[in-house]
Amino acid sequence: MREFSISRINTPLGIFRLKGKVEDVASQATLTFTHVDIMGTDGWVALDTRANHTLEIIEKIKQDVINHLS
């Protein structure tokens, strides 16, 4: 498992700043997010990584993050 930090990633759902861990198991990446921020109108807004809404967002941007890390 290795740590990652993405200072800015553009996705269809918005612009994010992310930190977490990635693990490759059987050629499939497993992501764990420790910090998720979204760009708001006044700057970065922290999202609760345990909240259902944030988990839904994470699932939707997961492939974008994997592509970015590849």
N, CA, C and O atoms as a CHARMM CRD file, in Angstrom:
* protein
*
  280
    1    1 MET  N      0.85600  -1.17400   0.00000 PROA 1      0.00000
    2    1 MET  CA     0.00000   0.00000   0.00000 PROA 1      0.00000
    3    1 MET  C      0.89800   1.23200   0.00000 PROA 1      0.00000
    4    1 MET  O      1.85200   1.32500   0.77200 PROA 1      0.00000
    5    2 ARG  N      0.57400   2.17300  -0.88000 PROA 2      0.00000
    6    2 ARG  CA     1.35600   3.40300  -0.92100 PROA 2      0.00000
    7    2 ARG  C      0.42500   4.60900  -0.77000 PROA 2      0.00000
    8    2 ARG  O     -0.74600   4.56500  -1.14800 PROA 2      0.00000
    9    3 GLU  N      0.97000   5.66200  -0.21900 PROA 3      0.00000
   10    3 GLU  CA     0.19000   6.87900  -0.02600 PROA 3      0.00000
   11    3 GLU  C      0.20000   7.71500  -1.29300 PROA 3      0.00000
   12    3 GLU  O      1.14800   7.67400  -2.07800 PROA 3      0.00000
   13    4 PHE  N     -0.88200   8.48200  -1.47900 PROA 4      0.00000
   14    4 PHE  CA    -0.92300   9.41900  -2.60000 PROA 4      0.00000
   15    4 PHE  C     -1.46600  10.75600  -2.11400 PROA 4      0.00000
   16    4 PHE  O     -2.19100  10.83800  -1.12300 PROA 4      0.00000
   17    5 SER  N     -1.09800  11.78100  -2.83500 PROA 5      0.00000
   18    5 SER  CA    -1.58400  13.13200  -2.57800 PROA 5      0.00000
   19    5 SER  C     -1.77300  13.79800  -3.93000 PROA 5      0.00000
   20    5 SER  O     -0.82500  13.92400  -4.70500 PROA 5      0.00000
   21    6 ILE  N     -2.99000  14.22200  -4.21000 PROA 6      0.00000
   22    6 ILE  CA    -3.30000  14.90600  -5.45500 PROA 6      0.00000
   23    6 ILE  C     -3.70700  16.33000  -5.09900 PROA 6      0.00000
   24    6 ILE  O     -4.72800  16.54500  -4.44500 PROA 6      0.00000
   25    7 SER  N     -2.91000  17.29300  -5.52900 PROA 7      0.00000
   26    7 SER  CA    -3.16900  18.68100  -5.15300 PROA 7      0.00000
   27    7 SER  C     -4.34700  19.29200  -5.90800 PROA 7      0.00000
   28    7 SER  O     -4.96400  20.25000  -5.44100 PROA 7      0.00000
   29    8 ARG  N     -4.65300  18.73300  -7.07300 PROA 8      0.00000
   30    8 ARG  CA    -5.78400  19.24400  -7.84800 PROA 8      0.00000
   31    8 ARG  C     -6.11600  18.25900  -8.96000 PROA 8      0.00000
   32    8 ARG  O     -5.25500  17.91500  -9.77000 PROA 8      0.00000
   33    9 ILE  N     -7.36300  17.80700  -8.99800 PROA 9      0.00000
   34    9 ILE  CA    -7.82300  16.92900 -10.06800 PROA 9      0.00000
   35    9 ILE  C     -9.19200  17.42100 -10.52600 PROA 9      0.00000
   36    9 ILE  O    -10.09600  17.62700  -9.71500 PROA 9      0.00000
   37   10 ASN  N     -9.32900  17.60300 -11.82900 PROA 10     0.00000
   38   10 ASN  CA   -10.59500  18.01900 -12.42600 PROA 10     0.00000
   39   10 ASN  C    -11.39400  16.77900 -12.79400 PROA 10     0.00000
   40   10 ASN  O    -10.88500  15.88800 -13.47500 PROA 10     0.00000
   41   11 THR  N    -12.63500  16.71800 -12.35000 PROA 11     0.00000
   42   11 THR  CA   -13.52000  15.59600 -12.66400 PROA 11     0.00000
   43   11 THR  C    -14.86200  16.16600 -13.12500 PROA 11     0.00000
   44   11 THR  O    -15.11100  17.36200 -12.97300 PROA 11     0.00000
   45   12 PRO  N    -15.72100  15.32300 -13.68300 PROA 12     0.00000
   46   12 PRO  CA   -17.06000  15.79900 -14.06200 PROA 12     0.00000
   47   12 PRO  C    -17.86800  16.32800 -12.85900 PROA 12     0.00000
   48   12 PRO  O    -18.80900  17.10000 -13.04000 PROA 12     0.00000
   49   13 LEU  N    -17.50200  15.91200 -11.63900 PROA 13     0.00000
   50   13 LEU  CA   -18.23600  16.35000 -10.45500 PROA 13     0.00000
   51   13 LEU  C    -17.62200  17.57700  -9.78800 PROA 13     0.00000
   52   13 LEU  O    -18.17900  18.09900  -8.82300 PROA 13     0.00000
   53   14 GLY  N    -16.49300  18.03700 -10.28800 PROA 14     0.00000
   54   14 GLY  CA   -15.85800  19.21000  -9.70400 PROA 14     0.00000
   55   14 GLY  C    -14.35600  19.04600  -9.61200 PROA 14     0.00000
   56   14 GLY  O    -13.77900  18.09800 -10.14400 PROA 14     0.00000
   57   15 ILE  N    -13.73800  19.99100  -8.92300 PROA 15     0.00000
   58   15 ILE  CA   -12.29300  19.99300  -8.72500 PROA 15     0.00000
   59   15 ILE  C    -12.01900  19.54500  -7.29500 PROA 15     0.00000
   60   15 ILE  O    -12.59600  20.07400  -6.34500 PROA 15     0.00000
   61   16 PHE  N    -11.12800  18.55800  -7.15500 PROA 16     0.00000
   62   16 PHE  CA   -10.87200  17.96400  -5.84700 PROA 16     0.00000
   63   16 PHE  C     -9.39900  18.02000  -5.48400 PROA 16     0.00000
   64   16 PHE  O     -8.52500  18.05600  -6.35000 PROA 16     0.00000
   65   17 ARG  N     -9.14800  18.02600  -4.17900 PROA 17     0.00000
   66   17 ARG  CA    -7.81300  17.82000  -3.59800 PROA 17     0.00000
   67   17 ARG  C     -7.95700  16.59500  -2.71300 PROA 17     0.00000
   68   17 ARG  O     -8.83100  16.54300  -1.84700 PROA 17     0.00000
   69   18 LEU  N     -7.08200  15.59000  -2.93700 PROA 18     0.00000
   70   18 LEU  CA    -7.27300  14.29000  -2.29900 PROA 18     0.00000
   71   18 LEU  C     -5.98600  13.76500  -1.67500 PROA 18     0.00000
   72   18 LEU  O     -4.88800  14.00800  -2.17600 PROA 18     0.00000
   73   19 LYS  N     -6.14600  13.04200  -0.57200 PROA 19     0.00000
   74   19 LYS  CA    -5.05400  12.28800   0.04000 PROA 19     0.00000
   75   19 LYS  C     -5.60600  10.93000   0.42800 PROA 19     0.00000
   76   19 LYS  O     -6.77800  10.78800   0.77600 PROA 19     0.00000
   77   20 GLY  N     -4.73200   9.93300   0.36000 PROA 20     0.00000
   78   20 GLY  CA    -5.17400   8.59900   0.73100 PROA 20     0.00000
   79   20 GLY  C     -4.11500   7.56500   0.46900 PROA 20     0.00000
   80   20 GLY  O     -2.92100   7.85900   0.40700 PROA 20     0.00000
   81   21 LYS  N     -4.58500   6.33800   0.31400 PROA 21     0.00000
   82   21 LYS  CA    -3.69900   5.20500   0.07400 PROA 21     0.00000
   83   21 LYS  C     -4.25900   4.39300  -1.08100 PROA 21     0.00000
   84   21 LYS  O     -5.47200   4.28400  -1.26100 PROA 21     0.00000
   85   22 VAL  N     -3.34600   3.82600  -1.85700 PROA 22     0.00000
   86   22 VAL  CA    -3.73900   2.96700  -2.97100 PROA 22     0.00000
   87   22 VAL  C     -3.00600   1.64300  -2.83400 PROA 22     0.00000
   88   22 VAL  O     -1.82900   1.59300  -2.47800 PROA 22     0.00000
   89   23 GLU  N     -3.73200   0.57500  -3.12400 PROA 23     0.00000
   90   23 GLU  CA    -3.15200  -0.76600  -3.07600 PROA 23     0.00000
   91   23 GLU  C     -3.57700  -1.49900  -4.33300 PROA 23     0.00000
   92   23 GLU  O     -4.76000  -1.52900  -4.67200 PROA 23     0.00000
   93   24 ASP  N     -2.61600  -2.08700  -5.02000 PROA 24     0.00000
   94   24 ASP  CA    -2.91000  -2.89300  -6.19600 PROA 24     0.00000
   95   24 ASP  C     -3.01000  -4.35500  -5.78200 PROA 24     0.00000
   96   24 ASP  O     -2.04800  -4.94700  -5.29300 PROA 24     0.00000
   97   25 VAL  N     -4.19300  -4.92300  -5.98800 PROA 25     0.00000
   98   25 VAL  CA    -4.41400  -6.33400  -5.69100 PROA 25     0.00000
   99   25 VAL  C     -4.97400  -6.97200  -6.94600 PROA 25     0.00000
  100   25 VAL  O     -6.04100  -6.59300  -7.42700 PROA 25     0.00000
  101   26 ALA  N     -4.24400  -7.94400  -7.47300 PROA 26     0.00000
  102   26 ALA  CA    -4.66800  -8.66200  -8.68600 PROA 26     0.00000
  103   26 ALA  C     -5.01000  -7.68300  -9.80900 PROA 26     0.00000
  104   26 ALA  O     -6.04300  -7.81300 -10.46600 PROA 26     0.00000
  105   27 SER  N     -4.13200  -6.70600 -10.01900 PROA 27     0.00000
  106   27 SER  CA    -4.27100  -5.69800 -11.08300 PROA 27     0.00000
  107   27 SER  C     -5.50000  -4.81700 -10.92200 PROA 27     0.00000
  108   27 SER  O     -5.96300  -4.22100 -11.89500 PROA 27     0.00000
  109   28 GLN  N     -6.03100  -4.72700  -9.72000 PROA 28     0.00000
  110   28 GLN  CA    -7.16100  -3.83700  -9.46500 PROA 28     0.00000
  111   28 GLN  C     -6.80200  -2.92600  -8.30000 PROA 28     0.00000
  112   28 GLN  O     -6.40500  -3.39800  -7.23400 PROA 28     0.00000
  113   29 ALA  N     -6.94000  -1.63200  -8.50300 PROA 29     0.00000
  114   29 ALA  CA    -6.57100  -0.65600  -7.48300 PROA 29     0.00000
  115   29 ALA  C     -7.67300  -0.52100  -6.43600 PROA 29     0.00000
  116   29 ALA  O     -8.85200  -0.39200  -6.76600 PROA 29     0.00000
  117   30 THR  N     -7.26900  -0.55100  -5.17600 PROA 30     0.00000
  118   30 THR  CA    -8.16800  -0.28300  -4.05900 PROA 30     0.00000
  119   30 THR  C     -7.73700   1.03700  -3.44900 PROA 30     0.00000
  120   30 THR  O     -6.58500   1.19900  -3.04800 PROA 30     0.00000
  121   31 LEU  N     -8.66600   1.98000  -3.37900 PROA 31     0.00000
  122   31 LEU  CA    -8.36400   3.31000  -2.85000 PROA 31     0.00000
  123   31 LEU  C     -8.98600   3.49700  -1.47900 PROA 31     0.00000
  124   31 LEU  O    -10.11700   3.07900  -1.23100 PROA 31     0.00000
  125   32 THR  N     -8.23300   4.13200  -0.59500 PROA 32     0.00000
  126   32 THR  CA    -8.73000   4.55500   0.70800 PROA 32     0.00000
  127   32 THR  C     -8.43900   6.04300   0.81100 PROA 32     0.00000
  128   32 THR  O     -7.28300   6.45400   0.70400 PROA 32     0.00000
  129   33 PHE  N     -9.45900   6.85100   1.01600 PROA 33     0.00000
  130   33 PHE  CA    -9.28400   8.29900   1.09400 PROA 33     0.00000
  131   33 PHE  C     -9.22300   8.75200   2.54400 PROA 33     0.00000
  132   33 PHE  O    -10.08800   8.41600   3.35300 PROA 33     0.00000
  133   34 THR  N     -8.18900   9.51700   2.85800 PROA 34     0.00000
  134   34 THR  CA    -8.04500  10.04500   4.21800 PROA 34     0.00000
  135   34 THR  C     -8.41600  11.51900   4.28800 PROA 34     0.00000
  136   34 THR  O     -8.70900  12.03800   5.36500 PROA 34     0.00000
  137   35 HSD  N     -8.40500  12.19500   3.14000 PROA 35     0.00000
  138   35 HSD  CA    -8.73200  13.61700   3.10800 PROA 35     0.00000
  139   35 HSD  C     -9.31900  13.95100   1.74000 PROA 35     0.00000
  140   35 HSD  O     -8.70900  13.66000   0.71100 PROA 35     0.00000
  141   36 VAL  N    -10.50900  14.56500   1.72800 PROA 36     0.00000
  142   36 VAL  CA   -11.16400  14.94100   0.48200 PROA 36     0.00000
  143   36 VAL  C    -11.63600  16.39100   0.61300 PROA 36     0.00000
  144   36 VAL  O    -12.40800  16.73200   1.50900 PROA 36     0.00000
  145   37 ASP  N    -11.15000  17.23600  -0.30300 PROA 37     0.00000
  146   37 ASP  CA   -11.59500  18.62300  -0.38200 PROA 37     0.00000
  147   37 ASP  C    -12.17600  18.84800  -1.76800 PROA 37     0.00000
  148   37 ASP  O    -11.70600  18.26300  -2.74400 PROA 37     0.00000
  149   38 ILE  N    -13.19600  19.69300  -1.85600 PROA 38     0.00000
  150   38 ILE  CA   -13.75500  20.09400  -3.13600 PROA 38     0.00000
  151   38 ILE  C    -13.60500  21.60400  -3.25500 PROA 38     0.00000
  152   38 ILE  O    -13.71700  22.32700  -2.26500 PROA 38     0.00000
  153   39 MET  N    -13.35200  22.07400  -4.47400 PROA 39     0.00000
  154   39 MET  CA   -13.22300  23.50900  -4.69000 PROA 39     0.00000
  155   39 MET  C    -14.60800  24.13300  -4.67300 PROA 39     0.00000
  156   39 MET  O    -15.47800  23.79800  -5.47700 PROA 39     0.00000
  157   40 GLY  N    -14.78500  25.04700  -3.73800 PROA 40     0.00000
  158   40 GLY  CA   -16.02400  25.79400  -3.64300 PROA 40     0.00000
  159   40 GLY  C    -15.83800  27.17900  -4.24500 PROA 40     0.00000
  160   40 GLY  O    -14.78100  27.47000  -4.80400 PROA 40     0.00000
  161   41 THR  N    -16.82800  28.02100  -4.14100 PROA 41     0.00000
  162   41 THR  CA   -16.72500  29.36800  -4.69900 PROA 41     0.00000
  163   41 THR  C    -15.71800  30.23500  -3.95500 PROA 41     0.00000
  164   41 THR  O    -15.18600  31.19000  -4.52100 PROA 41     0.00000
  165   42 ASP  N    -15.45000  29.91200  -2.69100 PROA 42     0.00000
  166   42 ASP  CA   -14.50100  30.69400  -1.89300 PROA 42     0.00000
  167   42 ASP  C    -13.24400  29.92000  -1.53000 PROA 42     0.00000
  168   42 ASP  O    -12.52200  30.31600  -0.61600 PROA 42     0.00000
  169   43 GLY  N    -12.97300  28.83300  -2.22300 PROA 43     0.00000
  170   43 GLY  CA   -11.77600  28.03400  -1.93300 PROA 43     0.00000
  171   43 GLY  C    -12.12800  26.59900  -1.60900 PROA 43     0.00000
  172   43 GLY  O    -13.23000  26.12800  -1.89000 PROA 43     0.00000
  173   44 TRP  N    -11.15400  25.90600  -1.00200 PROA 44     0.00000
  174   44 TRP  CA   -11.32100  24.49100  -0.69600 PROA 44     0.00000
  175   44 TRP  C    -12.29600  24.27800   0.45800 PROA 44     0.00000
  176   44 TRP  O    -12.26800  25.00200   1.45300 PROA 44     0.00000
  177   45 VAL  N    -13.16200  23.26800   0.30800 PROA 45     0.00000
  178   45 VAL  CA   -14.12400  22.88800   1.34000 PROA 45     0.00000
  179   45 VAL  C    -13.86700  21.42500   1.69100 PROA 45     0.00000
  180   45 VAL  O    -13.92400  20.55900   0.81800 PROA 45     0.00000
  181   46 ALA  N    -13.58700  21.14700   2.95700 PROA 46     0.00000
  182   46 ALA  CA   -13.32600  19.78100   3.40800 PROA 46     0.00000
  183   46 ALA  C    -14.63000  18.98700   3.44400 PROA 46     0.00000
  184   46 ALA  O    -15.66600  19.48900   3.88000 PROA 46     0.00000
  185   47 LEU  N    -14.56200  17.74900   2.98100 PROA 47     0.00000
  186   47 LEU  CA   -15.70400  16.83600   3.03500 PROA 47     0.00000
  187   47 LEU  C    -15.41100  15.74000   4.05500 PROA 47     0.00000
  188   47 LEU  O    -14.27400  15.28700   4.18300 PROA 47     0.00000
  189   48 ASP  N    -16.43400  15.32600   4.76900 PROA 48     0.00000
  190   48 ASP  CA   -16.31400  14.24500   5.74600 PROA 48     0.00000
  191   48 ASP  C    -16.22500  12.92300   4.99900 PROA 48     0.00000
  192   48 ASP  O    -17.18600  12.50900   4.35000 PROA 48     0.00000
  193   49 THR  N    -15.08200  12.26200   5.08600 PROA 49     0.00000
  194   49 THR  CA   -14.86300  11.02300   4.33000 PROA 49     0.00000
  195   49 THR  C    -15.73600   9.87100   4.80900 PROA 49     0.00000
  196   49 THR  O    -15.76400   8.81900   4.17100 PROA 49     0.00000
  197   50 ARG  N    -16.45000  10.04600   5.91900 PROA 50     0.00000
  198   50 ARG  CA   -17.33900   8.99100   6.42200 PROA 50     0.00000
  199   50 ARG  C    -18.79700   9.23800   6.08100 PROA 50     0.00000
  200   50 ARG  O    -19.63800   8.36000   6.27100 PROA 50     0.00000
  201   51 ALA  N    -19.10500  10.43400   5.57700 PROA 51     0.00000
  202   51 ALA  CA   -20.49600  10.77900   5.26000 PROA 51     0.00000
  203   51 ALA  C    -20.94700  10.06100   3.98800 PROA 51     0.00000
  204   51 ALA  O    -20.16500   9.88900   3.05300 PROA 51     0.00000
  205   52 ASN  N    -22.21100   9.64700   3.96100 PROA 52     0.00000
  206   52 ASN  CA   -22.75300   8.91500   2.81000 PROA 52     0.00000
  207   52 ASN  C    -22.61700   9.70900   1.51500 PROA 52     0.00000
  208   52 ASN  O    -22.26400   9.14900   0.47700 PROA 52     0.00000
  209   53 HSD  N    -22.89500  11.00800   1.57100 PROA 53     0.00000
  210   53 HSD  CA   -22.80200  11.83800   0.37000 PROA 53     0.00000
  211   53 HSD  C    -21.37700  11.85500  -0.16800 PROA 53     0.00000
  212   53 HSD  O    -21.17100  11.77200  -1.37900 PROA 53     0.00000
  213   54 THR  N    -20.39100  11.96400   0.72100 PROA 54     0.00000
  214   54 THR  CA   -18.99200  11.95600   0.29800 PROA 54     0.00000
  215   54 THR  C    -18.61900  10.59800  -0.27400 PROA 54     0.00000
  216   54 THR  O    -17.90600  10.52600  -1.27500 PROA 54     0.00000
  217   55 LEU  N    -19.08300   9.53500   0.33600 PROA 55     0.00000
  218   55 LEU  CA   -18.79300   8.18800  -0.17700 PROA 55     0.00000
  219   55 LEU  C    -19.36600   7.98400  -1.57600 PROA 55     0.00000
  220   55 LEU  O    -18.76300   7.30500  -2.40700 PROA 55     0.00000
  221   56 GLU  N    -20.52700   8.57100  -1.83300 PROA 56     0.00000
  222   56 GLU  CA   -21.11800   8.49300  -3.16800 PROA 56     0.00000
  223   56 GLU  C    -20.25600   9.25400  -4.17700 PROA 56     0.00000
  224   56 GLU  O    -20.04000   8.78000  -5.29200 PROA 56     0.00000
  225   57 ILE  N    -19.76800  10.42100  -3.79300 PROA 57     0.00000
  226   57 ILE  CA   -18.89400  11.21100  -4.66100 PROA 57     0.00000
  227   57 ILE  C    -17.60800  10.43700  -4.94000 PROA 57     0.00000
  228   57 ILE  O    -17.16800  10.34400  -6.08600 PROA 57     0.00000
  229   58 ILE  N    -17.01500   9.88600  -3.89200 PROA 58     0.00000
  230   58 ILE  CA   -15.77500   9.12200  -4.04300 PROA 58     0.00000
  231   58 ILE  C    -15.95500   7.97500  -5.02500 PROA 58     0.00000
  232   58 ILE  O    -15.09000   7.73100  -5.86500 PROA 58     0.00000
  233   59 GLU  N    -17.06900   7.27700  -4.92100 PROA 59     0.00000
  234   59 GLU  CA   -17.32800   6.15800  -5.83100 PROA 59     0.00000
  235   59 GLU  C    -17.41800   6.64300  -7.27700 PROA 59     0.00000
  236   59 GLU  O    -16.93800   5.97200  -8.19000 PROA 59     0.00000
  237   60 LYS  N    -18.03100   7.80400  -7.48300 PROA 60     0.00000
  238   60 LYS  CA   -18.21000   8.33500  -8.83400 PROA 60     0.00000
  239   60 LYS  C    -16.90700   8.84900  -9.44200 PROA 60     0.00000
  240   60 LYS  O    -16.74900   8.80800 -10.66300 PROA 60     0.00000
  241   61 ILE  N    -15.97200   9.33100  -8.62600 PROA 61     0.00000
  242   61 ILE  CA   -14.71200   9.87000  -9.16600 PROA 61     0.00000
  243   61 ILE  C    -13.56300   8.86200  -9.07200 PROA 61     0.00000
  244   61 ILE  O    -12.44100   9.15600  -9.48200 PROA 61     0.00000
  245   62 LYS  N    -13.84400   7.69300  -8.53900 PROA 62     0.00000
  246   62 LYS  CA   -12.79300   6.68400  -8.31200 PROA 62     0.00000
  247   62 LYS  C    -11.98400   6.39100  -9.57300 PROA 62     0.00000
  248   62 LYS  O    -10.75400   6.35600  -9.51600 PROA 62     0.00000
  249   63 GLN  N    -12.64600   6.17900 -10.70600 PROA 63     0.00000
  250   63 GLN  CA   -11.92200   5.85300 -11.93600 PROA 63     0.00000
  251   63 GLN  C    -11.05800   7.02000 -12.39000 PROA 63     0.00000
  252   63 GLN  O     -9.95800   6.81000 -12.90100 PROA 63     0.00000
  253   64 ASP  N    -11.54000   8.25300 -12.21000 PROA 64     0.00000
  254   64 ASP  CA   -10.73700   9.43700 -12.55200 PROA 64     0.00000
  255   64 ASP  C     -9.45900   9.47000 -11.71600 PROA 64     0.00000
  256   64 ASP  O     -8.38900   9.80300 -12.22600 PROA 64     0.00000
  257   65 VAL  N     -9.56900   9.12700 -10.44500 PROA 65     0.00000
  258   65 VAL  CA    -8.41600   9.12400  -9.55400 PROA 65     0.00000
  259   65 VAL  C     -7.44600   8.02200  -9.95500 PROA 65     0.00000
  260   65 VAL  O     -6.23800   8.25300 -10.00500 PROA 65     0.00000
  261   66 ILE  N     -7.95300   6.83700 -10.24000 PROA 66     0.00000
  262   66 ILE  CA    -7.09500   5.72400 -10.66600 PROA 66     0.00000
  263   66 ILE  C     -6.35300   6.10300 -11.94800 PROA 66     0.00000
  264   66 ILE  O     -5.15300   5.85600 -12.07200 PROA 66     0.00000
  265   67 ASN  N     -7.06400   6.70000 -12.89200 PROA 67     0.00000
  266   67 ASN  CA    -6.41500   7.12800 -14.14900 PROA 67     0.00000
  267   67 ASN  C     -5.33500   8.17200 -13.87100 PROA 67     0.00000
  268   67 ASN  O     -4.26900   8.14200 -14.48700 PROA 67     0.00000
  269   68 HSD  N     -5.60000   9.07300 -12.96400 PROA 68     0.00000
  270   68 HSD  CA    -4.62400  10.10900 -12.61400 PROA 68     0.00000
  271   68 HSD  C     -3.36800   9.50300 -11.97800 PROA 68     0.00000
  272   68 HSD  O     -2.25300   9.95700 -12.23700 PROA 68     0.00000
  273   69 LEU  N     -3.55700   8.49000 -11.15800 PROA 69     0.00000
  274   69 LEU  CA    -2.43000   7.87700 -10.45300 PROA 69     0.00000
  275   69 LEU  C     -1.62800   6.91700 -11.34800 PROA 69     0.00000
  276   69 LEU  O     -0.49700   6.56000 -11.01900 PROA 69     0.00000
  277   70 SER  N     -2.21400   6.50800 -12.46700 PROA 70     0.00000
  278   70 SER  CA    -1.53000   5.55100 -13.35600 PROA 70     0.00000
  279   70 SER  C     -0.43000   6.19300 -14.16400 PROA 70     0.00000
  280   70 SER  O      0.23100   5.51700 -14.95300 PROA 70     0.00000
